[in-house]
Amino acid sequence: MAVEFLDVALSELTTLKVGGTAQRVVRVTTEAELVELVAECRNIGSPLLILGGGSNVVCSDSEFDGTVIVVATTGMQWSEDRVRVSAGEDWEEFIVDALDRGFGEFTPLSGIPGTVGATPIQNIGAYGVEISDLIESVSVLDRETLCQSEMQPDQCAFAYRSSIFKMQPDQYVVLAVTYRLTPTVEIEVKYPQLATVLNVSVGDRVPAAVVRDSVIKLRGSKSMVVDISDADSNSTGSFFINPTVERGVAPVGCPRYPLRSGDPREDSHVKLSAAWLIENSGVTKGFTLHPEKSTIRVSRNHSLAIANLDSGSAEEVLELASHMRQKVFQQFGIELEVEPILVNCALSDLLR
Ligand SMILES: Cc1cc2nc3c(=O)[nH]c(=O)nc-3n(C[C@H](O)[C@H](O)[C@H](O)COP(=O)(O)OP(=O)(O)OC[C@H]3O[C@@H](n4cnc5c(N)ncnc54)[C@H](O)[C@@H]3O)c2cc1C
């Protein structure tokens, strides 16, 4: 087995740059190695953390008492109408490859960091597209039975920033994702902010390559693209998801978005802007709880992100996140839900 043992703290493997050491960190580059290592961990009872690009996790400062597997498996099998992509492939590189081959429908999801294997975990989404729209199936390894299977979308419980993989985090390892391919040169612009940047109307069709460039530019202006020259992008992206509430509960003035068509709550509920709720609870961009000493703050470019400007800790991230959630709850009675996966750590209890 040609696995690589890494001598690094989790802070070096995550975009938020927090997290302590682990008993062992192993990087695997083939599916066979991945399957073998998961089996070994199960057999010896070693707690397991699967990591891709580390862009959607907050790891505790204390030691992870088990094995961290960094999934770096590669391989893409293209056919006329689908492609099977290994979990460790870089998501952005896949989008570029697909675009070059005439499949531009992934471009609204450009600039989201991380690996292909993580795309179904929280059903990544941006600018009116969710990856579940484009997934044909997900190849998984069951961590308990060690059986491999191909899960169809209706078995994945995909929802807004959620899936069975996020809800049952210790059950599956994603080995590969198969995406449907439809030749797409132009794509429909579904998101008002993107339409404004493109100088078109929602519903217009625009070349996919142009959409990609505009999405990356727009995301860059909000520090939503990982960039080593931009400390505000040391984050997990959005720290909270946009809450879904009954229409009557929505605060006056808060931007609201319709639920996806087909959602059973479509007529009675709306999705609210978590960024607006945070700002209007008194927590502004750049806010920090400890101005003299902490480098953890609300991103200066996006009130929904928590950024680690230098060498902050997970504890400080959780303290700030707890404060933000408390402020929104006090002001609006709405409980924000954390988007990234918290590894061996938690926000403090909400004071009711
Ligand atoms: C600047 C920035 C912008 C972002 N913008 C967006 C956005 O617009 N939309 C969006 O949806 N997300 C966004 N994110 C969040 C994040 O990039 C995505 O969720 C991404 O898919 C995570 O990929 P990853 O490989 O880094 O996953 P990781 O952070 O490594 O892992 C995330 C979770 O998935 C699990 N996991 C990872 N790989 C596997 C696997 N092969 N099998 C089983 N479990 C696995 C991990 O155990 C963990 O629980 C953003 C993050 C950042 C830092």
The ligand as a Tripos MOL2 file, in Angstrom:
@<TRIPOS>MOLECULE
LIG
   53    58     1     0     0
SMALL
NO_CHARGES

@<TRIPOS>ATOM
      1 C1        -14.2400   30.4490    0.4110 C.3       1 LIG1
      2 C2        -15.2770   29.3440    0.4430 C.ar      1 LIG1
      3 C3        -16.4250   29.4530   -0.3300 C.ar      1 LIG1
      4 C4        -17.4030   28.4350   -0.2920 C.ar      1 LIG1
      5 N1        -18.5290   28.5740   -1.0650 N.ar      1 LIG1
      6 C5        -19.4680   27.6010   -1.0590 C.ar      1 LIG1
      7 C6        -20.6590   27.7300   -1.8640 C.ar      1 LIG1
      8 O1        -20.8570   28.7090   -2.5650 O.2       1 LIG1
      9 N2        -21.5720   26.7230   -1.8200 N.ar      1 LIG1
     10 C7        -21.3640   25.5980   -1.0660 C.ar      1 LIG1
     11 O2        -22.2430   24.7140   -1.0830 O.2       1 LIG1
     12 N3        -20.2580   25.4510   -0.3040 N.ar      1 LIG1
     13 C8        -19.3040   26.4160   -0.2780 C.ar      1 LIG1
     14 N4        -18.1860   26.2840    0.5070 N.ar      1 LIG1
     15 C9        -18.0320   25.0910    1.3710 C.3       1 LIG1
     16 C10       -17.1380   23.9690    0.7760 C.3       1 LIG1
     17 O3        -16.2350   24.4620   -0.1510 O.3       1 LIG1
     18 C11       -17.9630   22.8560    0.1250 C.3       1 LIG1
     19 O4        -18.8510   22.3010    1.0520 O.3       1 LIG1
     20 C12       -17.0480   21.7470   -0.4280 C.3       1 LIG1
     21 O5        -17.8180   20.8180   -1.1510 O.3       1 LIG1
     22 C13       -16.2440   21.0130    0.6470 C.3       1 LIG1
     23 O6        -15.3030   20.2030   -0.0170 O.3       1 LIG1
     24 P1        -14.0320   19.6410    0.7270 P.3       1 LIG1
     25 O7        -13.4100   18.6320   -0.1560 O.co2     1 LIG1
     26 O8        -13.1590   20.7660    1.1420 O.co2     1 LIG1
     27 O9        -14.7030   18.9490    1.9820 O.3       1 LIG1
     28 P2        -14.1120   18.8330    3.4670 P.3       1 LIG1
     29 O10       -14.1740   20.1700    4.1090 O.co2     1 LIG1
     30 O11       -12.8150   18.1460    3.4540 O.co2     1 LIG1
     31 O12       -15.2110   17.9130    4.1380 O.3       1 LIG1
     32 C14       -16.5110   18.3940    4.3730 C.3       1 LIG1
     33 C15       -17.3520   17.2440    4.9440 C.3       1 LIG1
     34 O13       -17.5040   16.2510    3.9470 O.3       1 LIG1
     35 C16       -16.9500   15.0190    4.3990 C.3       1 LIG1
     36 N5        -16.2590   14.3950    3.2610 N.ar      1 LIG1
     37 C17       -15.3700   14.9700    2.4230 C.ar      1 LIG1
     38 N6        -15.0090   14.0920    1.4660 N.ar      1 LIG1
     39 C18       -15.6930   12.9490    1.7240 C.ar      1 LIG1
     40 C19       -15.7530   11.6660    1.0990 C.ar      1 LIG1
     41 N7        -15.0310   11.3630    0.0140 N.pl3     1 LIG1
     42 N8        -16.5730   10.7380    1.6380 N.ar      1 LIG1
     43 C20       -17.3170   11.0010    2.7430 C.ar      1 LIG1
     44 N9        -17.2960   12.1830    3.3720 N.ar      1 LIG1
     45 C21       -16.4920   13.1380    2.8590 C.ar      1 LIG1
     46 C22       -16.0050   15.3760    5.5240 C.3       1 LIG1
     47 O14       -15.8570   14.2940    6.4450 O.3       1 LIG1
     48 C23       -16.6990   16.5630    6.1370 C.3       1 LIG1
     49 O15       -17.7180   16.1030    6.9920 O.3       1 LIG1
     50 C24       -17.1950   27.2940    0.5080 C.ar      1 LIG1
     51 C25       -16.0240   27.1920    1.2920 C.ar      1 LIG1
     52 C26       -15.0820   28.2060    1.2520 C.ar      1 LIG1
     53 C27       -13.8380   28.0910    2.0850 C.3       1 LIG1
@<TRIPOS>BOND
     1     1     2 1
     2     2     3 ar
     3     2    52 ar
     4     3     4 ar
     5     4     5 ar
     6     4    50 ar
     7     5     6 ar
     8     6     7 ar
     9     6    13 1
    10     7     8 2
    11     7     9 ar
    12     9    10 ar
    13    10    11 2
    14    10    12 ar
    15    12    13 ar
    16    13    14 ar
    17    14    15 1
    18    14    50 ar
    19    15    16 1
    20    16    17 1
    21    16    18 1
    22    18    19 1
    23    18    20 1
    24    20    21 1
    25    20    22 1
    26    22    23 1
    27    23    24 1
    28    24    25 2
    29    24    26 1
    30    24    27 1
    31    27    28 1
    32    28    29 2
    33    28    30 1
    34    28    31 1
    35    31    32 1
    36    32    33 1
    37    33    34 1
    38    33    48 1
    39    34    35 1
    40    35    36 1
    41    35    46 1
    42    36    37 ar
    43    36    45 ar
    44    37    38 ar
    45    38    39 ar
    46    39    40 ar
    47    39    45 ar
    48    40    41 1
    49    40    42 ar
    50    42    43 ar
    51    43    44 ar
    52    44    45 ar
    53    46    47 1
    54    46    48 1
    55    48    49 1
    56    50    51 ar
    57    51    52 ar
    58    52    53 1
@<TRIPOS>SUBSTRUCTURE
     1 LIG1         1 GROUP 0 **** ****
